[in-house]
Amino acid sequence: MSKIKLISAIAACSLMAAFTVFDARADVSVSARSAILMEASTGAVIFEKEPDERLLIASTTKLMTALVAVENASLEDTVTVPAECVGVEGSSMYLKAGEELSLRELLYGLMLESGNDAAVAVAVHVAGSVEKFVELMNDRAASLGLENTHFVNPHGLNAEGHYSSARDLAKIMAEGMKNPLFAEIATTKSISFGARSYSNHNKLMWSYEGMEAGKTGFTKKAGRTLVTCAERDGLRLICVTLNDGDDWRDHTALYDMGFELWEARVVADAGDIVGRVPVISGAAPFAGVRPERDVTLALPKDTKTETSILLPPFVYADVRAGERAGLMLVTCDGKIVERVALVYSESVGRLNFKK
């Protein structure tokens, strides 16, 4: 097994393009040919091993299939199973040509039971053909800036030119979990529709604290592939391993390390008054100032954050609650990682001078 040093970075979310790189604190060993552990909201990388290598990804392909489907069709659609779905090799829902079921059920069969026949049925329903659906998949990959991903089919069976990378799959999962319909399906452990029952193949859903979602995959050529998502105390991490014979252990070890070293830290609360600005000719002498929004950052636990408040020396009445007042800068180990607008927390009218 290769030994890879822990690396970590935080990407600032608002008005920031730079990354702050923190010092390594631990060594981690994984069996995977390629792996990544990423913080979901910022894309901060906590661990990586050959994360950009283009590899076969088997049924983890279906993460993109599901995302494209929920973005382009209604889950309440009735789907008539086309003949071309029947007999697709590999894992299956055992669909029958001509039977009707909802797109919602097909997507559960796709994500939980990993039905290759379901993938074809979804593709044909959403785009009219597998080929056109694959175009949508590749267009969506391009929109996410995925540089090492190209799809040839919606199910992930081995094919020339069909590949992705650990980093790109982590980005697909992060994007998917932002979508309530995708997340609803991906986080389900088991569900039944009439006589059919579906159970999530990600066994960590039952055994690992905070495990939210996951998609398994396997072909002899690709090996075992696994993409998972876990959250604790507001910190959501995504783990990907490709060609990994010990993926359950590796995901557990990487999450254990990530949750031990990182945290979701509240650095600004929209309800807090963080300053006051003198109001010239105002009915009140000062107007309170608060952050425009809550701010929670994913950070290594051993880093320190500080906030700086930038406000005008005074303001003329009238002051309206919610108007822009200034800026809060959040720094981590001396580098700016977030900018937050400050707004007035209250309205202050003009002073009424009586003769």
LOKEVO-701549 format. One line per 3 residues: number of its first residue (from 1); their letters; for each residue x, y, z of C-alpha. Coordinates in nm, 3 decimals, m for minus. Layout:
BEGIN
NUM) a) X:Y:Z; ...
REM end
This chain:
BEGIN
1) msk) 0.000:0.000:0.000; 0.121:0.349:m0.082; 0.166:0.600:0.199
4) ikl) 0.047:0.950:0.110; 0.090:1.254:0.331; m0.213:1.449:0.440
7) isa) m0.263:1.775:0.254; m0.529:2.031:0.322; m0.657:2.355:0.174
10) iaa) m0.948:2.592:0.219; m1.107:2.764:m0.077; m1.267:3.093:0.014
13) csl) m1.632:3.102:m0.085; m1.711:3.469:m0.143; m1.511:3.702:m0.365
16) maa) m1.203:3.486:m0.320; m1.022:3.283:m0.583; m0.710:3.187:m0.390
19) ftv) m0.649:2.880:m0.177; m0.482:2.876:0.162; m0.263:2.569:0.208
22) fda) m0.212:2.434:0.558; 0.075:2.223:0.683; 0.047:1.843:0.679
25) rad) m0.035:1.687:1.015; m0.070:1.315:0.951; 0.016:1.026:0.723
28) vsv) m0.261:0.807:0.577; m0.236:0.481:0.388; m0.496:0.366:0.136
31) sar) m0.517:0.071:m0.100; m0.683:0.267:m0.380; m0.509:0.350:m0.703
34) sai) m0.671:0.693:m0.682; m0.843:0.866:m0.390; m0.956:1.200:m0.253
37) lme) m1.118:1.337:0.063; m1.279:1.675:m0.001; m1.482:1.925:0.199
40) ast) m1.808:1.960:0.012; m1.896:2.330:0.031; m1.558:2.477:m0.059
43) gav) m1.384:2.199:m0.250; m1.103:2.207:0.005; m0.887:1.896:m0.036
46) ife) m0.793:1.719:0.287; m0.629:1.412:0.131; m0.541:1.306:m0.220
49) kep) m0.365:1.028:m0.404; m0.341:1.057:m0.783; m0.676:1.243:m0.779
52) der) m0.668:1.348:m1.146; m0.581:1.015:m1.305; m0.835:0.916:m1.571
55) lli) m0.976:0.578:m1.477; m1.272:0.353:m1.541; m1.539:0.433:m1.282
58) ast) m1.802:0.160:m1.327; m2.141:0.241:m1.171; m2.029:0.560:m0.998
61) tkl) m2.114:0.696:m1.345; m2.475:0.689:m1.225; m2.416:0.990:m1.001
64) mta) m2.410:1.203:m1.315; m2.697:1.005:m1.469; m2.914:1.083:m1.166
67) lva) m2.809:1.448:m1.152; m2.888:1.508:m1.520; m3.222:1.330:m1.482
70) ven) m3.346:1.529:m1.182; m3.237:1.853:m1.348; m3.414:1.780:m1.678
73) asl) m3.731:1.588:m1.596; m4.005:1.551:m1.335; m3.980:1.261:m1.093
76) edt) m4.353:1.219:m1.133; m4.319:1.136:m1.503; m4.452:0.796:m1.608
79) vtv) m4.188:0.601:m1.799; m4.272:0.323:m2.043; m3.977:0.084:m2.042
82) pae) m3.825:0.059:m2.392; m3.718:m0.277:m2.530; m3.352:m0.171:m2.544
85) cvg) m3.341:m0.165:m2.162; m3.414:m0.534:m2.126; m3.115:m0.761:m2.088
88) veg) m2.850:m0.495:m2.032; m2.561:m0.682:m1.870; m2.461:m0.639:m1.509
91) ssm) m2.670:m0.525:m1.212; m3.036:m0.491:m1.295; m3.385:m0.393:m1.185
94) ylk) m3.513:m0.670:m1.418; m3.736:m0.432:m1.609; m3.979:m0.565:m1.866
97) age) m4.042:m0.400:m2.200; m4.363:m0.199:m2.200; m4.414:m0.186:m1.823
100) els) m4.481:0.155:m1.675; m4.331:0.306:m1.362; m4.242:0.650:m1.236
103) lre) m3.914:0.819:m1.307; m3.879:0.847:m0.929; m3.881:0.468:m0.890
106) lly) m3.638:0.427:m1.178; m3.395:0.666:m1.011; m3.416:0.477:m0.682
109) glm) m3.346:0.157:m0.875; m3.059:0.333:m1.048; m2.894:0.471:m0.735
112) les) m2.972:0.205:m0.474; m2.979:m0.118:m0.675; m2.747:0.019:m0.945
115) gnd) m2.972:m0.103:m1.225; m2.801:m0.077:m1.563; m3.138:m0.130:m1.728
118) aav) m3.272:0.160:m1.523; m2.989:0.381:m1.653; m3.091:0.313:m2.013
121) ava) m3.460:0.368:m1.936; m3.384:0.700:m1.768; m3.165:0.812:m2.057
124) vhv) m3.421:0.730:m2.325; m3.704:0.894:m2.130; m3.516:1.216:m2.051
127) ags) m3.340:1.275:m2.383; m3.506:1.049:m2.637; m3.201:0.828:m2.681
130) vek) m2.895:0.711:m2.494; m2.670:0.907:m2.728; m2.849:1.237:m2.666
133) fve) m2.856:1.175:m2.292; m2.481:1.113:m2.290; m2.441:1.451:m2.459
136) lmn) m2.629:1.605:m2.166; m2.398:1.423:m1.925; m2.087:1.558:m2.096
139) dra) m2.235:1.908:m2.117; m2.302:1.898:m1.742; m1.948:1.778:m1.678
142) asl) m1.817:2.073:m1.878; m2.036:2.314:m1.681; m1.874:2.186:m1.361
145) gle) m1.526:2.238:m1.505; m1.444:1.867:m1.495; m1.121:1.826:m1.690
148) nth) m1.076:1.451:m1.658; m1.425:1.319:m1.727; m1.592:1.189:m2.041
151) fvn) m1.902:0.972:m2.061; m1.996:0.722:m2.331; m2.294:0.559:m2.157
154) phg) m2.526:0.627:m1.861; m2.444:0.312:m1.657; m2.066:0.282:m1.642
157) lna) m2.002:m0.048:m1.817; m1.650:m0.051:m1.957; m1.621:0.144:m2.282
160) egh) m1.345:0.317:m2.474; m1.343:0.686:m2.388; m1.554:0.646:m2.073
163) yss) m1.362:0.769:m1.770; m1.344:1.011:m1.480; m1.117:1.090:m1.187
166) ard) m1.149:1.088:m0.810; m1.149:1.468:m0.797; m1.416:1.500:m1.066
169) lak) m1.642:1.240:m0.903; m1.615:1.425:m0.573; m1.728:1.743:m0.748
172) ima) m2.023:1.560:m0.906; m2.131:1.427:m0.567; m2.095:1.773:m0.410
175) egm) m2.310:1.925:m0.683; m2.566:1.648:m0.654; m2.607:1.691:m0.281
178) knp) m2.705:2.056:m0.339; m3.008:1.932:m0.532; m3.292:1.832:m0.294
181) lfa) m3.428:1.563:m0.530; m3.086:1.406:m0.586; m3.013:1.419:m0.213
184) eia) m3.351:1.264:m0.129; m3.267:0.958:m0.337; m2.896:0.935:m0.256
187) ttk) m2.952:0.946:0.121; m3.217:0.672:0.125; m3.117:0.345:0.288
190) sis) m3.404:0.136:0.157; m3.744:0.186:m0.002; m4.027:m0.014:m0.159
193) fga) m4.252:0.055:m0.456; m4.524:m0.207:m0.467; m4.361:m0.549:m0.504
196) rsy) m4.012:m0.405:m0.566; m3.777:m0.315:m0.285; m3.447:m0.133:m0.316
199) snh) m3.158:m0.122:m0.071; m2.852:0.102:m0.080; m2.537:m0.098:m0.162
202) nkl) m2.323:0.143:0.041; m2.300:m0.062:0.359; m2.138:0.228:0.545
205) mws) m2.488:0.379:0.554; m2.561:0.131:0.833; m2.226:0.127:1.011
208) yeg) m2.052:0.466:0.995; m2.166:0.761:1.206; m2.272:1.051:0.988
211) mea) m2.273:0.859:0.660; m2.527:1.030:0.432; m2.497:0.886:0.083
214) gkt) m2.288:0.679:m0.150; m2.262:0.505:m0.483; m2.077:0.181:m0.536
217) gft) m1.940:0.041:m0.858; m1.755:m0.263:m0.987; m1.635:m0.423:m1.305
220) kka) m1.340:m0.660:m1.335; m1.147:m0.403:m1.533; m1.235:m0.100:m1.318
223) grt) m1.211:m0.279:m0.985; m1.412:m0.156:m0.688; m1.515:0.212:m0.707
226) lvt) m1.687:0.403:m0.429; m1.809:0.761:m0.380; m1.953:0.852:m0.038
229) cae) m2.064:1.156:0.157; m2.068:1.198:0.536; m2.153:1.485:0.769
232) rdg) m2.088:1.554:1.136; m2.160:1.875:1.326; m2.213:2.071:1.007
235) lrl) m1.896:1.950:0.836; m1.974:1.758:0.515; m1.695:1.553:0.358
238) icv) m1.687:1.356:0.034; m1.461:1.057:m0.020; m1.379:0.883:m0.348
241) tln) m1.169:0.573:m0.405; m1.107:0.412:m0.744; m0.972:0.063:m0.808
244) dgd) m0.966:m0.014:m0.437; m0.986:m0.367:m0.300; m1.030:m0.240:0.057
247) dwr) m1.263:0.054:0.001; m1.481:0.017:0.312; m1.176:0.036:0.537
250) dht) m1.019:0.317:0.338; m1.331:0.535:0.347; m1.367:0.474:0.720
253) aly) m1.002:0.564:0.784; m1.014:0.877:0.569; m1.336:1.002:0.730
256) dmg) m1.200:0.931:1.077; m0.895:1.140:0.995; m1.097:1.418:0.832
259) fel) m1.344:1.456:1.117; m1.063:1.443:1.372; m0.860:1.719:1.208
262) wea) m1.125:1.946:1.056; m1.438:2.125:1.179; m1.720:2.350:1.063
265) rvv) m1.648:2.674:1.247; m1.905:2.950:1.286; m1.720:3.280:1.228
268) ada) m2.014:3.516:1.177; m2.376:3.520:1.289; m2.624:3.738:1.102
271) gdi) m2.799:3.815:1.431; m2.495:3.959:1.607; m2.434:4.334:1.635
274) vgr) m2.064:4.371:1.553; m2.035:4.750:1.552; m2.211:5.087:1.558
277) vpv) m2.183:5.383:1.323; m2.250:5.743:1.439; m2.553:5.891:1.261
280) isg) m2.536:6.260:1.173; m2.872:6.439:1.224; m3.025:6.109:1.328
283) aap) m3.313:6.043:1.563; m3.072:5.807:1.738; m2.699:5.870:1.781
286) fag) m2.586:5.536:1.640; m2.699:5.264:1.398; m2.609:4.903:1.475
289) vrp) m2.428:4.692:1.218; m2.451:4.317:1.164; m2.318:4.060:0.912
292) erd) m2.543:4.023:0.607; m2.540:3.643:0.645; m2.423:3.362:0.865
295) vtl) m2.076:3.233:0.781; m1.950:2.887:0.865; m1.610:2.782:0.734
298) alp) m1.459:2.436:0.705; m1.114:2.461:0.861; m0.844:2.249:1.024
301) kdt) m0.905:2.256:1.397; m0.556:2.384:1.480; m0.592:2.704:1.274
304) kte) m0.694:3.039:1.417; m0.944:3.281:1.265; m0.976:3.653:1.327
307) tsi) m1.229:3.907:1.203; m1.170:4.269:1.107; m1.453:4.522:1.083
310) llp) m1.435:4.799:0.822; m1.693:5.075:0.879; m1.735:5.443:0.779
313) pfv) m1.657:5.703:1.048; m2.019:5.825:1.030; m2.335:5.815:0.819
316) yad) m2.604:6.074:0.747; m2.968:6.006:0.834; m3.188:5.851:0.698
319) vra) m3.043:5.505:0.757; m3.242:5.205:0.640; m3.217:4.858:0.795
322) ger) m3.047:4.618:0.553; m2.850:4.886:0.367; m2.482:4.815:0.307
325) agl) m2.268:4.954:0.590; m1.921:4.807:0.553; m1.719:4.488:0.532
328) mlv) m1.603:4.210:0.760; m1.279:4.035:0.670; m1.217:3.685:0.808
331) tcd) m0.854:3.579:0.819; m0.708:3.238:0.889; m0.345:3.222:0.993
334) gki) m0.303:3.575:0.859; m0.464:3.517:0.516; m0.807:3.640:0.411
337) ver) m1.044:3.347:0.360; m1.382:3.523:0.355; m1.538:3.864:0.295
340) val) m1.879:3.936:0.443; m2.092:4.242:0.376; m2.203:4.435:0.685
343) vys) m2.551:4.592:0.688; m2.739:4.823:0.921; m2.943:4.629:1.173
346) esv) m3.195:4.907:1.227; m3.343:5.213:1.062; m3.257:5.555:1.198
349) grl) m3.465:5.850:1.075; m3.379:6.216:1.072; m3.386:6.416:1.393
352) nfk) m3.703:6.623:1.408; m3.596:6.978:1.504; m3.880:7.171:1.666
355) k) m3.885:7.551:1.657
REM end
